[in-house]
Amino acid sequence: MDTADIVIAGGGMAGASMAYFLVQQGAKNIVLLEREATLAHHSSGRSAAINLEWDADPVIRDLQLLSRDFFYDPPGGFTATDAPIFHRTGVLDVAAPDDLHLLASQVASSQAAGIAVECWTPDEVCHRAPLLIEEYMGGGVYFPNCGNSAIHELLTAYIKHARNGGVQVRTGTEIIGVDCTAGRISTVHTNRGTIQTRCLVNAAGAWADGLYALAGGTPLGITPMRRTIIVPTPPDGYEPGPWPFVHDLSHHFYMKPEGHSIIASPMDEDPIEPCDARPDMLRVAEIADRLERWTRLTVGNIDQRWAGLRSFAPDRRPVMGEDPQIAGFFWLAGQGGVGILTSPSLSRIAAELLVHGETTLMDTDALSPSRLITT
């Protein structure tokens, strides 16, 4: 039987970043378990990789801003040859003429939080994002300091430094049982053996509630939501250029250049059981229709399509901290669509709490699992 001081369940961005920051906080004897054969097989590996500063929820916005310096200026030697983990390509939110109030709140809250923002006219919007049609545009809000996260480089760096710090990473290892002794985590059973431990970090993404149930807890209502993405064949003569990620608030879709292609999504959130998500063909048709209605893009062939899972707590905030009913059960779940871009802050906070029992980075009450547990 193996022993570990800390077992992390989940090898996506949450688990990988938690392993990294636990090592930074001096934790030892850590085992990270991933049920799939490869890390980041589900949500983290299927993200559109957008890195934002603004969010309507002030708690999530604070986490994003706390992560900003890490992305802009990561620790020396964090990635191989100091490859960047962030590319400042800009993010553009647009709205129809009747929906400009949707942009006004973004401007006000962004300025109050010290986030750089520019207000664009329809002509400026269509100049920078030429696939958009000016008559459908009332204006835009441009975030110049946002852009794309380099997911592969980020995940690889987290895992590399975690392993260098002694973390054992075991893929193809599924947790099938969790024992508690006197109300505390004591044993984790897997398809490849048993591990004695007094601490289990729940970074299991869409499977987070299921893992809690294995430990004897009542699920918190963390729900996986499927999101569909397509890569349509670019039109003849298409040049990607330096145009930003575009989020259309009125017509409910996003699109962004990706190399010499375009990726797009109807921003669907369909509740689904934890699974290896596949795109829903109705959603594929939906985003194709929206692109043809509201942009200059004609969707003929679709080169690629995929789906990922984004898991949300009932209040749509991450769940982070020690469980109030099962000692040694530590939550790091429910990140929804912000798990990658908040990983530097949320996992650092989580690691500080787990190792030292406190953090000075922010008040964590709004993230505590206690808010979701009714007695």
Short mmCIF file of the C-alpha atoms (twelve columns), coordinates in Angstrom:
data_MODEL
# 
_entry.id   MODEL 
# 
loop_
_atom_site.group_PDB 
_atom_site.id 
_atom_site.type_symbol 
_atom_site.label_atom_id 
_atom_site.label_alt_id 
_atom_site.label_comp_id 
_atom_site.label_asym_id 
_atom_site.label_seq_id 
_atom_site.Cartn_x 
_atom_site.Cartn_y 
_atom_site.Cartn_z 
_atom_site.pdbx_PDB_model_num 
ATOM 1   C CA . MET A 1   0.000   0.000  0.000   1 
ATOM 2   C CA . ASP A 2   1.306   3.472  -0.953  1 
ATOM 3   C CA . THR A 3   1.231   6.494  1.314   1 
ATOM 4   C CA . ALA A 4   0.993   10.179 0.415   1 
ATOM 5   C CA . ASP A 5   0.617   13.380 2.344   1 
ATOM 6   C CA . ILE A 6   -1.637  14.788 -0.387  1 
ATOM 7   C CA . VAL A 7   -3.500  13.077 -3.225  1 
ATOM 8   C CA . ILE A 8   -4.761  15.288 -6.060  1 
ATOM 9   C CA . ALA A 9   -7.649  13.882 -8.094  1 
ATOM 10  C CA . GLY A 10  -7.584  15.270 -11.634 1 
ATOM 11  C CA . GLY A 11  -4.871  16.007 -14.162 1 
ATOM 12  C CA . GLY A 12  -6.400  18.980 -15.914 1 
ATOM 13  C CA . MET A 13  -5.343  22.576 -15.377 1 
ATOM 14  C CA . ALA A 14  -6.747  22.692 -11.836 1 
ATOM 15  C CA . GLY A 15  -4.857  19.621 -10.667 1 
ATOM 16  C CA . ALA A 16  -1.650  20.512 -12.508 1 
ATOM 17  C CA . SER A 17  -1.555  24.082 -11.180 1 
ATOM 18  C CA . MET A 18  -2.411  22.880 -7.668  1 
ATOM 19  C CA . ALA A 19  0.514   20.439 -7.786  1 
ATOM 20  C CA . TYR A 20  2.820   23.244 -8.929  1 
ATOM 21  C CA . PHE A 21  1.783   25.693 -6.223  1 
ATOM 22  C CA . LEU A 22  1.831   23.050 -3.479  1 
ATOM 23  C CA . VAL A 23  5.475   22.440 -4.336  1 
ATOM 24  C CA . GLN A 24  6.083   26.203 -4.259  1 
ATOM 25  C CA . GLN A 25  4.593   26.258 -0.741  1 
ATOM 26  C CA . GLY A 26  6.917   23.484 0.418   1 
ATOM 27  C CA . ALA A 27  4.494   20.542 0.403   1 
ATOM 28  C CA . LYS A 28  5.997   17.064 0.007   1 
ATOM 29  C CA . ASN A 29  4.905   13.520 -0.825  1 
ATOM 30  C CA . ILE A 30  2.203   14.452 -3.337  1 
ATOM 31  C CA . VAL A 31  0.527   12.096 -5.797  1 
ATOM 32  C CA . LEU A 32  -1.549  13.390 -8.736  1 
ATOM 33  C CA . LEU A 33  -4.026  10.922 -10.220 1 
ATOM 34  C CA . GLU A 34  -5.601  11.209 -13.680 1 
ATOM 35  C CA . ARG A 35  -8.183  8.651  -14.816 1 
ATOM 36  C CA . GLU A 36  -7.433  9.171  -18.529 1 
ATOM 37  C CA . ALA A 37  -4.311  8.015  -20.329 1 
ATOM 38  C CA . THR A 38  -3.237  11.627 -20.919 1 
ATOM 39  C CA . LEU A 39  -3.446  14.805 -18.883 1 
ATOM 40  C CA . ALA A 40  -5.960  17.559 -19.718 1 
ATOM 41  C CA . HIS A 41  -8.034  15.174 -21.822 1 
ATOM 42  C CA . HIS A 42  -11.353 16.878 -21.150 1 
ATOM 43  C CA . SER A 43  -12.075 20.559 -20.357 1 
ATOM 44  C CA . SER A 44  -8.526  21.938 -20.237 1 
ATOM 45  C CA . GLY A 45  -7.512  20.360 -23.527 1 
ATOM 46  C CA . ARG A 46  -10.592 21.610 -25.398 1 
ATOM 47  C CA . SER A 47  -10.699 25.236 -24.347 1 
ATOM 48  C CA . ALA A 48  -10.772 28.202 -26.712 1 
ATOM 49  C CA . ALA A 49  -7.879  29.536 -24.600 1 
ATOM 50  C CA . ILE A 50  -9.232  33.056 -24.155 1 
ATOM 51  C CA . ASN A 51  -7.552  35.052 -21.395 1 
ATOM 52  C CA . LEU A 52  -9.823  37.783 -20.006 1 
ATOM 53  C CA . GLU A 53  -9.583  40.467 -17.353 1 
ATOM 54  C CA . TRP A 54  -13.249 41.440 -17.114 1 
ATOM 55  C CA . ASP A 55  -16.060 39.339 -15.677 1 
ATOM 56  C CA . ALA A 56  -19.528 40.317 -14.491 1 
ATOM 57  C CA . ASP A 57  -18.897 38.512 -11.189 1 
ATOM 58  C CA . PRO A 58  -16.539 40.634 -9.039  1 
ATOM 59  C CA . VAL A 59  -15.101 37.567 -7.270  1 
ATOM 60  C CA . ILE A 60  -14.108 35.934 -10.551 1 
ATOM 61  C CA . ARG A 61  -12.862 39.283 -11.851 1 
ATOM 62  C CA . ASP A 62  -10.592 39.595 -8.797  1 
ATOM 63  C CA . LEU A 63  -9.173  36.126 -9.455  1 
ATOM 64  C CA . GLN A 64  -8.511  37.019 -13.088 1 
ATOM 65  C CA . LEU A 65  -6.741  40.231 -12.108 1 
ATOM 66  C CA . LEU A 66  -4.673  38.390 -9.497  1 
ATOM 67  C CA . SER A 67  -3.546  36.009 -12.265 1 
ATOM 68  C CA . ARG A 68  -2.621  38.794 -14.660 1 
ATOM 69  C CA . ASP A 69  0.995   39.351 -13.588 1 
ATOM 70  C CA . PHE A 70  1.737   35.620 -13.748 1 
ATOM 71  C CA . PHE A 71  0.610   35.466 -17.366 1 
ATOM 72  C CA . TYR A 72  2.300   38.721 -18.362 1 
ATOM 73  C CA . ASP A 73  5.579   37.945 -16.605 1 
ATOM 74  C CA . PRO A 74  5.869   34.307 -15.461 1 
ATOM 75  C CA . PRO A 75  8.714   33.214 -13.179 1 
ATOM 76  C CA . GLY A 76  12.063  32.884 -14.901 1 
ATOM 77  C CA . GLY A 77  12.551  29.437 -16.350 1 
ATOM 78  C CA . PHE A 78  8.879   28.584 -15.952 1 
ATOM 79  C CA . THR A 79  8.586   27.381 -19.554 1 
ATOM 80  C CA . ALA A 80  11.166  25.807 -21.808 1 
ATOM 81  C CA . THR A 81  13.298  28.545 -23.401 1 
ATOM 82  C CA . ASP A 82  11.013  31.038 -21.602 1 
ATOM 83  C CA . ALA A 83  8.286   30.538 -24.217 1 
ATOM 84  C CA . PRO A 84  5.345   32.870 -23.520 1 
ATOM 85  C CA . ILE A 85  2.204   31.528 -21.869 1 
ATOM 86  C CA . PHE A 86  0.119   34.498 -23.010 1 
ATOM 87  C CA . HIS A 87  -0.328  36.347 -26.311 1 
ATOM 88  C CA . ARG A 88  -1.846  39.828 -26.156 1 
ATOM 89  C CA . THR A 89  -4.176  39.742 -29.175 1 
ATOM 90  C CA . GLY A 90  -7.064  41.691 -27.643 1 
ATOM 91  C CA . VAL A 91  -10.677 40.801 -26.911 1 
ATOM 92  C CA . LEU A 92  -13.617 42.623 -28.503 1 
ATOM 93  C CA . ASP A 93  -17.157 42.501 -27.128 1 
ATOM 94  C CA . VAL A 94  -19.766 43.808 -29.563 1 
ATOM 95  C CA . ALA A 95  -23.500 44.473 -29.419 1 
ATOM 96  C CA . ALA A 96  -26.341 45.456 -31.725 1 
ATOM 97  C CA . PRO A 97  -27.586 49.078 -31.706 1 
ATOM 98  C CA . ASP A 98  -30.463 48.229 -29.322 1 
ATOM 99  C CA . ASP A 99  -28.147 46.453 -26.874 1 
ATOM 100 C CA . LEU A 100 -25.489 49.045 -26.154 1 
ATOM 101 C CA . HIS A 101 -26.502 48.988 -22.486 1 
ATOM 102 C CA . LEU A 102 -24.826 45.553 -22.331 1 
ATOM 103 C CA . LEU A 103 -21.514 47.225 -23.088 1 
ATOM 104 C CA . ALA A 104 -21.995 50.210 -20.776 1 
ATOM 105 C CA . SER A 105 -21.826 48.092 -17.625 1 
ATOM 106 C CA . GLN A 106 -18.603 46.486 -18.851 1 
ATOM 107 C CA . VAL A 107 -17.003 49.882 -19.371 1 
ATOM 108 C CA . ALA A 108 -18.033 51.198 -15.954 1 
ATOM 109 C CA . SER A 109 -16.915 48.138 -13.966 1 
ATOM 110 C CA . SER A 110 -13.702 47.780 -15.972 1 
ATOM 111 C CA . GLN A 111 -12.682 51.361 -15.387 1 
ATOM 112 C CA . ALA A 112 -13.483 51.020 -11.684 1 
ATOM 113 C CA . ALA A 113 -11.234 47.935 -11.494 1 
ATOM 114 C CA . GLY A 114 -8.376  49.584 -13.396 1 
ATOM 115 C CA . ILE A 115 -8.824  47.411 -16.489 1 
ATOM 116 C CA . ALA A 116 -7.765  49.007 -19.749 1 
ATOM 117 C CA . VAL A 117 -10.744 49.386 -22.071 1 
ATOM 118 C CA . GLU A 118 -11.557 51.220 -25.296 1 
ATOM 119 C CA . CYS A 119 -14.981 52.096 -26.698 1 
ATOM 120 C CA . TRP A 120 -15.205 51.526 -30.454 1 
ATOM 121 C CA . THR A 121 -17.648 52.790 -33.077 1 
ATOM 122 C CA . PRO A 122 -19.233 50.341 -35.543 1 
ATOM 123 C CA . ASP A 123 -16.742 51.487 -38.172 1 
ATOM 124 C CA . GLU A 124 -13.791 50.795 -35.840 1 
ATOM 125 C CA . VAL A 125 -15.267 47.417 -34.900 1 
ATOM 126 C CA . CYS A 126 -15.565 46.287 -38.515 1 
ATOM 127 C CA . HIS A 127 -12.160 47.672 -39.451 1 
ATOM 128 C CA . ARG A 128 -10.474 45.495 -36.819 1 
ATOM 129 C CA . ALA A 129 -12.817 42.513 -37.260 1 
ATOM 130 C CA . PRO A 130 -13.628 42.606 -40.976 1 
ATOM 131 C CA . LEU A 131 -15.905 39.569 -40.998 1 
ATOM 132 C CA . LEU A 132 -18.498 41.496 -38.981 1 
ATOM 133 C CA . ILE A 133 -21.253 43.444 -40.764 1 
ATOM 134 C CA . GLU A 134 -21.499 47.096 -39.723 1 
ATOM 135 C CA . GLU A 135 -25.307 47.382 -39.898 1 
ATOM 136 C CA . TYR A 136 -25.633 44.814 -37.099 1 
ATOM 137 C CA . MET A 137 -23.102 46.572 -34.892 1 
ATOM 138 C CA . GLY A 138 -23.994 49.308 -32.398 1 
ATOM 139 C CA . GLY A 139 -20.442 49.457 -31.122 1 
ATOM 140 C CA . GLY A 140 -17.818 47.522 -29.236 1 
ATOM 141 C CA . VAL A 141 -15.727 47.411 -26.101 1 
ATOM 142 C CA . TYR A 142 -12.115 46.442 -26.712 1 
ATOM 143 C CA . PHE A 143 -9.831  45.015 -24.029 1 
ATOM 144 C CA . PRO A 144 -6.299  45.530 -25.372 1 
ATOM 145 C CA . ASN A 145 -4.485  43.623 -22.633 1 
ATOM 146 C CA . CYS A 146 -6.450  40.395 -23.072 1 
ATOM 147 C CA . GLY A 147 -5.763  37.617 -25.550 1 
ATOM 148 C CA . ASN A 148 -4.859  33.939 -25.765 1 
ATOM 149 C CA . SER A 149 -3.376  31.603 -23.178 1 
ATOM 150 C CA . ALA A 150 -0.815  29.133 -24.467 1 
ATOM 151 C CA . ILE A 151 -2.479  26.119 -22.855 1 
ATOM 152 C CA . HIS A 152 0.061   23.479 -23.828 1 
ATOM 153 C CA . GLU A 153 3.001   25.534 -22.577 1 
ATOM 154 C CA . LEU A 154 1.176   26.425 -19.358 1 
ATOM 155 C CA . LEU A 155 0.136   22.868 -18.514 1 
ATOM 156 C CA . THR A 156 3.521   21.448 -19.479 1 
ATOM 157 C CA . ALA A 157 5.298   23.956 -17.242 1 
ATOM 158 C CA . TYR A 158 3.035   23.284 -14.255 1 
ATOM 159 C CA . ILE A 159 3.615   19.553 -14.545 1 
ATOM 160 C CA . LYS A 160 7.347   19.834 -15.212 1 
ATOM 161 C CA . HIS A 161 7.976   21.884 -12.083 1 
ATOM 162 C CA . ALA A 162 5.626   19.719 -10.031 1 
ATOM 163 C CA . ARG A 163 7.533   16.610 -11.056 1 
ATOM 164 C CA . ASN A 164 10.847  18.327 -10.376 1 
ATOM 165 C CA . GLY A 165 9.485   19.033 -6.891  1 
ATOM 166 C CA . GLY A 166 8.784   15.351 -6.305  1 
ATOM 167 C CA . VAL A 167 5.131   15.071 -7.329  1 
ATOM 168 C CA . GLN A 168 4.233   11.625 -8.681  1 
ATOM 169 C CA . VAL A 169 1.945   11.911 -11.716 1 
ATOM 170 C CA . ARG A 170 -0.038  8.762  -12.462 1 
ATOM 171 C CA . THR A 171 -2.213  8.623  -15.569 1 
ATOM 172 C CA . GLY A 172 -4.715  5.868  -16.310 1 
ATOM 173 C CA . THR A 173 -5.496  5.760  -12.594 1 
ATOM 174 C CA . GLU A 174 -9.139  6.075  -11.581 1 
ATOM 175 C CA . ILE A 175 -10.334 6.566  -8.020  1 
ATOM 176 C CA . ILE A 176 -12.946 3.898  -7.266  1 
ATOM 177 C CA . GLY A 177 -13.367 4.385  -3.527  1 
ATOM 178 C CA . VAL A 178 -12.553 6.755  -0.669  1 
ATOM 179 C CA . ASP A 179 -12.456 5.738  2.998   1 
ATOM 180 C CA . CYS A 180 -12.889 8.054  5.954   1 
ATOM 181 C CA . THR A 181 -11.862 7.253  9.520   1 
ATOM 182 C CA . ALA A 182 -13.395 9.274  12.343  1 
ATOM 183 C CA . GLY A 183 -14.716 11.780 9.809   1 
ATOM 184 C CA . ARG A 184 -11.388 12.261 8.040   1 
ATOM 185 C CA . ILE A 185 -9.998  11.091 4.701   1 
ATOM 186 C CA . SER A 186 -7.828  8.039  5.338   1 
ATOM 187 C CA . THR A 187 -7.574  5.918  2.186   1 
ATOM 188 C CA . VAL A 188 -7.993  6.371  -1.557  1 
ATOM 189 C CA . HIS A 189 -8.687  3.235  -3.593  1 
ATOM 190 C CA . THR A 190 -7.818  3.206  -7.287  1 
ATOM 191 C CA . ASN A 191 -7.922  0.719  -10.138 1 
ATOM 192 C CA . ARG A 192 -4.163  0.414  -9.655  1 
ATOM 193 C CA . GLY A 193 -3.888  0.093  -5.918  1 
ATOM 194 C CA . THR A 194 -4.548  1.833  -2.610  1 
ATOM 195 C CA . ILE A 195 -3.029  4.999  -1.182  1 
ATOM 196 C CA . GLN A 196 -3.157  5.953  2.482   1 
ATOM 197 C CA . THR A 197 -3.531  9.714  2.855   1 
ATOM 198 C CA . ARG A 198 -5.060  12.311 5.137   1 
ATOM 199 C CA . CYS A 199 -5.734  14.819 2.356   1 
ATOM 200 C CA . LEU A 200 -7.581  14.463 -0.952  1 
ATOM 201 C CA . VAL A 201 -7.779  17.464 -3.309  1 
ATOM 202 C CA . ASN A 202 -10.875 17.335 -5.484  1 
ATOM 203 C CA . ALA A 203 -9.746  18.778 -8.828  1 
ATOM 204 C CA . ALA A 204 -11.843 16.271 -10.753 1 
ATOM 205 C CA . GLY A 205 -13.704 18.771 -12.952 1 
ATOM 206 C CA . ALA A 206 -16.959 17.311 -14.259 1 
ATOM 207 C CA . TRP A 207 -16.518 14.347 -11.904 1 
ATOM 208 C CA . ALA A 208 -16.124 16.504 -8.751  1 
ATOM 209 C CA . ASP A 209 -19.517 15.710 -7.238  1 
ATOM 210 C CA . GLY A 210 -19.055 12.032 -7.993  1 
ATOM 211 C CA . LEU A 211 -15.758 11.991 -6.119  1 
ATOM 212 C CA . TYR A 212 -17.406 13.712 -3.140  1 
ATOM 213 C CA . ALA A 213 -20.111 11.048 -3.130  1 
ATOM 214 C CA . LEU A 214 -17.412 8.336  -2.997  1 
ATOM 215 C CA . ALA A 215 -16.174 9.970  0.209   1 
ATOM 216 C CA . GLY A 216 -19.688 9.927  1.676   1 
ATOM 217 C CA . GLY A 217 -20.665 13.510 0.880   1 
ATOM 218 C CA . THR A 218 -23.897 14.798 -0.617  1 
ATOM 219 C CA . PRO A 219 -23.251 16.331 -4.082  1 
ATOM 220 C CA . LEU A 220 -23.108 20.124 -4.145  1 
ATOM 221 C CA . GLY A 221 -24.809 20.504 -7.507  1 
ATOM 222 C CA . ILE A 222 -21.687 21.066 -9.612  1 
ATOM 223 C CA . THR A 223 -23.069 20.528 -13.106 1 
ATOM 224 C CA . PRO A 224 -21.082 19.808 -16.284 1 
ATOM 225 C CA . MET A 225 -22.208 21.934 -19.232 1 
ATOM 226 C CA . ARG A 226 -21.330 21.002 -22.806 1 
ATOM 227 C CA . ARG A 227 -19.914 23.674 -25.102 1 
ATOM 228 C CA . THR A 228 -19.584 23.161 -28.869 1 
ATOM 229 C CA . ILE A 229 -16.859 24.602 -31.101 1 
ATOM 230 C CA . ILE A 230 -16.489 24.380 -34.868 1 
ATOM 231 C CA . VAL A 231 -13.722 25.214 -37.333 1 
ATOM 232 C CA . PRO A 232 -15.388 26.161 -40.631 1 
ATOM 233 C CA . THR A 233 -13.415 26.138 -43.839 1 
ATOM 234 C CA . PRO A 234 -12.149 29.718 -44.345 1 
ATOM 235 C CA . PRO A 235 -13.524 31.609 -47.345 1 
ATOM 236 C CA . ASP A 236 -11.414 32.007 -50.484 1 
ATOM 237 C CA . GLY A 237 -8.862  34.724 -50.034 1 
ATOM 238 C CA . TYR A 238 -9.255  34.774 -46.267 1 
ATOM 239 C CA . GLU A 239 -6.317  36.347 -44.452 1 
ATOM 240 C CA . PRO A 240 -6.429  35.880 -40.657 1 
ATOM 241 C CA . GLY A 241 -4.590  39.096 -39.818 1 
ATOM 242 C CA . PRO A 242 -4.291  40.519 -36.310 1 
ATOM 243 C CA . TRP A 243 -7.992  40.722 -35.514 1 
ATOM 244 C CA . PRO A 244 -9.086  39.892 -31.967 1 
ATOM 245 C CA . PHE A 245 -11.330 37.353 -30.351 1 
ATOM 246 C CA . VAL A 246 -14.892 38.603 -30.955 1 
ATOM 247 C CA . HIS A 247 -17.749 38.005 -28.535 1 
ATOM 248 C CA . ASP A 248 -21.131 39.076 -29.909 1 
ATOM 249 C CA . LEU A 249 -23.402 39.733 -26.926 1 
ATOM 250 C CA . SER A 250 -26.527 40.351 -29.026 1 
ATOM 251 C CA . HIS A 251 -26.331 37.453 -31.460 1 
ATOM 252 C CA . HIS A 252 -24.796 35.067 -28.936 1 
ATOM 253 C CA . PHE A 253 -21.683 33.621 -30.485 1 
ATOM 254 C CA . TYR A 254 -17.944 34.057 -30.457 1 
ATOM 255 C CA . MET A 255 -15.279 33.624 -33.081 1 
ATOM 256 C CA . LYS A 256 -11.531 34.052 -33.223 1 
ATOM 257 C CA . PRO A 257 -8.674  33.523 -35.665 1 
ATOM 258 C CA . GLU A 258 -6.711  30.360 -34.997 1 
ATOM 259 C CA . GLY A 259 -3.665  30.154 -37.225 1 
ATOM 260 C CA . HIS A 260 -5.040  30.192 -40.768 1 
ATOM 261 C CA . SER A 261 -8.480  29.096 -39.606 1 
ATOM 262 C CA . ILE A 262 -11.414 30.433 -37.603 1 
ATOM 263 C CA . ILE A 263 -12.978 28.828 -34.553 1 
ATOM 264 C CA . ALA A 264 -16.506 29.688 -33.437 1 
ATOM 265 C CA . SER A 265 -19.059 28.679 -30.821 1 
ATOM 266 C CA . PRO A 266 -22.734 29.377 -30.061 1 
ATOM 267 C CA . MET A 267 -21.649 29.574 -26.386 1 
ATOM 268 C CA . ASP A 268 -23.996 26.730 -25.530 1 
ATOM 269 C CA . GLU A 269 -24.303 25.473 -21.961 1 
ATOM 270 C CA . ASP A 270 -26.189 22.191 -22.129 1 
ATOM 271 C CA . PRO A 271 -26.324 20.225 -18.842 1 
ATOM 272 C CA . ILE A 272 -24.886 16.764 -19.367 1 
ATOM 273 C CA . GLU A 273 -23.597 13.860 -17.326 1 
ATOM 274 C CA . PRO A 274 -19.796 13.664 -16.924 1 
ATOM 275 C CA . CYS A 275 -18.477 12.092 -20.110 1 
ATOM 276 C CA . ASP A 276 -16.060 12.330 -22.995 1 
ATOM 277 C CA . ALA A 277 -18.119 15.100 -24.609 1 
ATOM 278 C CA . ARG A 278 -19.043 15.025 -28.272 1 
ATOM 279 C CA . PRO A 279 -20.501 17.953 -30.237 1 
ATOM 280 C CA . ASP A 280 -24.256 18.102 -30.582 1 
ATOM 281 C CA . MET A 281 -25.138 18.402 -34.269 1 
ATOM 282 C CA . LEU A 282 -28.014 20.785 -33.534 1 
ATOM 283 C CA . ARG A 283 -25.524 23.138 -31.887 1 
ATOM 284 C CA . VAL A 284 -23.163 22.745 -34.845 1 
ATOM 285 C CA . ALA A 285 -25.964 23.816 -37.176 1 
ATOM 286 C CA . GLU A 286 -26.870 26.639 -34.816 1 
ATOM 287 C CA . ILE A 287 -23.448 28.272 -34.849 1 
ATOM 288 C CA . ALA A 288 -23.168 27.810 -38.628 1 
ATOM 289 C CA . ASP A 289 -26.490 29.615 -39.035 1 
ATOM 290 C CA . ARG A 290 -25.455 32.466 -36.727 1 
ATOM 291 C CA . LEU A 291 -22.210 32.996 -38.585 1 
ATOM 292 C CA . GLU A 292 -24.029 33.168 -41.912 1 
ATOM 293 C CA . ARG A 293 -26.683 35.538 -40.544 1 
ATOM 294 C CA . TRP A 294 -24.515 37.998 -38.648 1 
ATOM 295 C CA . THR A 295 -21.092 37.874 -40.354 1 
ATOM 296 C CA . ARG A 296 -19.667 37.804 -43.872 1 
ATOM 297 C CA . LEU A 297 -18.660 34.194 -43.430 1 
ATOM 298 C CA . THR A 298 -20.331 31.527 -45.561 1 
ATOM 299 C CA . VAL A 299 -20.120 28.181 -43.820 1 
ATOM 300 C CA . GLY A 300 -19.688 25.476 -46.405 1 
ATOM 301 C CA . ASN A 301 -17.545 22.691 -45.067 1 
ATOM 302 C CA . ILE A 302 -16.650 22.353 -41.406 1 
ATOM 303 C CA . ASP A 303 -13.070 21.202 -40.994 1 
ATOM 304 C CA . GLN A 304 -13.335 20.268 -37.321 1 
ATOM 305 C CA . ARG A 305 -15.895 20.158 -34.537 1 
ATOM 306 C CA . TRP A 306 -15.547 19.270 -30.883 1 
ATOM 307 C CA . ALA A 307 -17.120 19.781 -27.484 1 
ATOM 308 C CA . GLY A 308 -15.826 20.247 -23.972 1 
ATOM 309 C CA . LEU A 309 -17.294 20.308 -20.489 1 
ATOM 310 C CA . ARG A 310 -17.414 23.409 -18.310 1 
ATOM 311 C CA . SER A 311 -18.594 22.635 -14.778 1 
ATOM 312 C CA . PHE A 312 -20.488 25.153 -12.663 1 
ATOM 313 C CA . ALA A 313 -21.642 25.340 -9.057  1 
ATOM 314 C CA . PRO A 314 -25.206 26.638 -8.623  1 
ATOM 315 C CA . ASP A 315 -23.943 30.211 -8.091  1 
ATOM 316 C CA . ARG A 316 -21.376 29.828 -10.919 1 
ATOM 317 C CA . ARG A 317 -18.414 30.597 -8.669  1 
ATOM 318 C CA . PRO A 318 -15.485 28.216 -8.125  1 
ATOM 319 C CA . VAL A 319 -15.577 25.918 -5.112  1 
ATOM 320 C CA . MET A 320 -12.319 26.094 -3.174  1 
ATOM 321 C CA . GLY A 321 -11.357 25.152 0.370   1 
ATOM 322 C CA . GLU A 322 -11.610 22.361 2.919   1 
ATOM 323 C CA . ASP A 323 -14.931 20.614 3.166   1 
ATOM 324 C CA . PRO A 324 -16.726 21.498 6.439   1 
ATOM 325 C CA . GLN A 325 -18.036 17.949 6.916   1 
ATOM 326 C CA . ILE A 326 -15.192 15.688 5.786   1 
ATOM 327 C CA . ALA A 327 -11.806 16.631 7.211   1 
ATOM 328 C CA . GLY A 328 -8.985  16.377 4.702   1 
ATOM 329 C CA . PHE A 329 -11.306 16.674 1.696   1 
ATOM 330 C CA . PHE A 330 -10.212 19.832 -0.133  1 
ATOM 331 C CA . TRP A 331 -12.195 21.331 -3.004  1 
ATOM 332 C CA . LEU A 332 -10.764 22.873 -6.173  1 
ATOM 333 C CA . ALA A 333 -13.640 22.532 -8.607  1 
ATOM 334 C CA . GLY A 334 -16.472 24.300 -10.403 1 
ATOM 335 C CA . GLN A 335 -14.271 26.729 -12.334 1 
ATOM 336 C CA . GLY A 336 -16.687 26.858 -15.269 1 
ATOM 337 C CA . GLY A 337 -14.995 28.637 -18.151 1 
ATOM 338 C CA . VAL A 338 -12.333 30.419 -16.077 1 
ATOM 339 C CA . GLY A 339 -10.219 27.522 -14.827 1 
ATOM 340 C CA . ILE A 340 -7.242  28.186 -17.074 1 
ATOM 341 C CA . LEU A 341 -7.093  31.949 -16.731 1 
ATOM 342 C CA . THR A 342 -7.562  31.874 -12.929 1 
ATOM 343 C CA . SER A 343 -5.215  28.943 -12.317 1 
ATOM 344 C CA . PRO A 344 -2.256  31.106 -11.188 1 
ATOM 345 C CA . SER A 345 -4.329  32.818 -8.501  1 
ATOM 346 C CA . LEU A 346 -6.906  30.224 -7.479  1 
ATOM 347 C CA . SER A 347 -4.420  27.359 -7.130  1 
ATOM 348 C CA . ARG A 348 -1.916  29.525 -5.308  1 
ATOM 349 C CA . ILE A 349 -4.620  30.572 -2.846  1 
ATOM 350 C CA . ALA A 350 -5.714  26.946 -2.481  1 
ATOM 351 C CA . ALA A 351 -2.142  25.773 -1.872  1 
ATOM 352 C CA . GLU A 352 -1.552  28.463 0.752   1 
ATOM 353 C CA . LEU A 353 -4.745  27.497 2.559   1 
ATOM 354 C CA . LEU A 354 -3.922  23.799 2.446   1 
ATOM 355 C CA . VAL A 355 -0.316  24.134 3.594   1 
ATOM 356 C CA . HIS A 356 -0.497  27.137 5.933   1 
ATOM 357 C CA . GLY A 357 -4.175  27.395 6.807   1 
ATOM 358 C CA . GLU A 358 -4.425  30.974 5.556   1 
ATOM 359 C CA . THR A 359 -3.878  33.243 2.581   1 
ATOM 360 C CA . THR A 360 -3.389  36.984 2.300   1 
ATOM 361 C CA . LEU A 361 -4.357  37.194 -1.369  1 
ATOM 362 C CA . MET A 362 -8.121  37.540 -0.928  1 
ATOM 363 C CA . ASP A 363 -11.086 36.775 1.305   1 
ATOM 364 C CA . THR A 364 -12.110 33.252 0.323   1 
ATOM 365 C CA . ASP A 365 -15.548 33.039 1.976   1 
ATOM 366 C CA . ALA A 366 -17.296 33.497 -1.383  1 
ATOM 367 C CA . LEU A 367 -15.445 30.423 -2.715  1 
ATOM 368 C CA . SER A 368 -15.828 28.134 0.298   1 
ATOM 369 C CA . PRO A 369 -17.776 24.883 -0.144  1 
ATOM 370 C CA . SER A 370 -19.617 25.784 3.065   1 
ATOM 371 C CA . ARG A 371 -21.847 28.143 1.081   1 
ATOM 372 C CA . LEU A 372 -23.291 25.202 -0.854  1 
ATOM 373 C CA . ILE A 373 -23.786 22.743 1.984   1 
ATOM 374 C CA . THR A 374 -27.145 22.712 3.745   1 
ATOM 375 C CA . THR A 375 -27.553 20.931 7.053   1 
# 
